[in-house]
Amino acid sequence: MTLLRLPDIELVSAAVHAAWMTSKKDQGVESRKSEDDEELMVPYEQLSEKAKELDRSTVRAVYAAILSTDTNR
């Protein structure tokens, strides 16, 4: 059995957020607000914990998918 080592969730969440911002900017989007009226088009470090949790949730879902399809287990 091989253990799959996944990168730190916080590092990946920050990278996911940066990629999302780049994608939005490429589409001409300059501002995106949360339901709580928080600006989301800012660096990850400037997000509230609630907003960061959106990116963490995405990463957790991807990690779960990776682990569920790992054929080396």
Secondary structure as UniProt FT lines:
FT   HELIX           9..26
FT   TURN            27..28
FT   TURN            35..36
FT   HELIX           44..46
FT   HELIX           49..68
FT   TURN            71..72
//
